[in-house]
Amino acid sequence: MLIHTVKPGDSIYRISQMHGVPAKTIIDANRLTNPENLVIGQAIVIPGDFFEYTVRRGDSLYSIAQSFGIQPRTLLEANPGIYNPNRLAVGQTVIIPLPPKKGRTIYVNGYVFPSVSAEVVQSTLPYLTFLSIFSYQVRPDGSLKGIDDAELIRASREGGAAPLMVITNIEEGSGFSSEVAHEILTNTQVQDILIENILGVLRGNNYYGLDIDFEYIYPEDRQNYVNFIRRVVSRLRPLGYTVSVALAPKLSADQKGLLYEAHDYPAIGALADHVILMTYEWGYLRGPAQAVALANQVRKVLDYAVSVIPSEKILMGMPNYGYDWTLPFVRGSAARILTNNGAVALAGNVGANIRFDAVAQAPFFNYYDGEGRRHEVWFDDARSIEARLKLVEEYNLGGVSYWTTNTFFAPNWLVLDSMYSVKKVI
């Protein structure tokens, strides 16, 4: 796999010739809907097993082929743009075809809402270990507000991904509720009712396991939350169910803030089968413009996490969306949510060039709307995804978790598939 960044004058035909891959193959793999109108700065995945070699002084086609253990004819076939194999220029890029060498096997989780289309689900399932269906909302009395999950569970199992039941402390008609969590976490009788209700859904709906996503818990309920997770695990694990827990992206044990304080990394990491680190939302809906998942910030979270949680239990969060902010940022204003495909399409429509931030390791662009207002858009592309997926190997993580897989972004899965094999548990 190679990632080609579109330059002025590039066309699908020219890119195809440059890399020796049929244009249709590139279009189909990336699911390009407008291949005749590429955007400068757009990242396109060139499928196949290659890497790029820069010609040095003294190199010849024969010596390069010999050094990589391949036939000169094979090298020529991969580089149809080389018209005179006896005259290579220093600094010239040569494509080296190699046998497939995927990395290790990892867990891949994808959160999904019941509203997802069947087409997106079918396209995504081959790349997933778990499909986490969002979400059953807990009530203060231990009952659950259910969801229409039957079709997703059936499709998930048929597609080879294990369906996970997700429970949240989202209050009906509102958002995550500290008070709902408090009512549950401070009453063991209510917890008993809740756990039995969870078991009823797990058994009755043919789920593989449970994911707990309680957010904005009062700091004083920190130990209560650990105790609740311990009770859930002790009840579910002997019955063969897995338990994962979603955690806020903490930089240290004593990080302040309602989102962070009750999430005890060492204690929860010791209890859960997997922990999902929500390493995204630095750039968020009502905040100032910046990358959703800055690579340098993700690295800081991982530095702390692997120091207190077994790394093989950690699934690093991966966003599958972007934001369009109106500038200057006004507190209380909201950005517009975009899909990654939608961000590229927007850049094309407004005539913007996509740039890449070396620190955040993320693409962005600016444009002016019809009212003369300046906008800034941050999203993900193959380059930013590859940069963060490399952290899985560097930190020896268990895998990754996507929020969400309600839309299909083909470059993401091309990059992941080229780097790792996906662990299947059913």
Secondary structure as UniProt FT lines:
FT   STRAND          2..5
FT   TURN            8..9
FT   HELIX           12..19
FT   HELIX           23..30
FT   TURN            35..36
FT   TURN            40..41
FT   STRAND          43..46
FT   STRAND          50..54
FT   TURN            57..58
FT   HELIX           61..67
FT   TURN            68..69
FT   HELIX           72..78
FT   TURN            80..81
FT   TURN            85..86
FT   TURN            90..91
FT   STRAND          93..97
FT   STRAND          105..112
FT   TURN            114..115
FT   HELIX           118..124
FT   HELIX           125..127
FT   STRAND          130..138
FT   TURN            140..141
FT   STRAND          144..145
FT   HELIX           150..158
FT   TURN            159..160
FT   STRAND          162..168
FT   TURN            172..173
FT   HELIX           178..185
FT   HELIX           188..205
FT   STRAND          209..213
FT   HELIX           219..221
FT   HELIX           222..236
FT   HELIX           237..239
FT   STRAND          242..247
FT   TURN            253..254
FT   TURN            258..262
FT   HELIX           265..271
FT   STRAND          274..277
FT   TURN            285..286
FT   HELIX           295..308
FT   HELIX           311..313
FT   STRAND          314..319
FT   STRAND          322..326
FT   TURN            331..332
FT   STRAND          336..338
FT   HELIX           340..350
FT   STRAND          355..357
FT   TURN            358..361
FT   STRAND          362..368
FT   TURN            370..371
FT   STRAND          374..378
FT   HELIX           382..394
FT   TURN            395..396
FT   STRAND          399..403
FT   HELIX           410..419
FT   STRAND          421..422
//
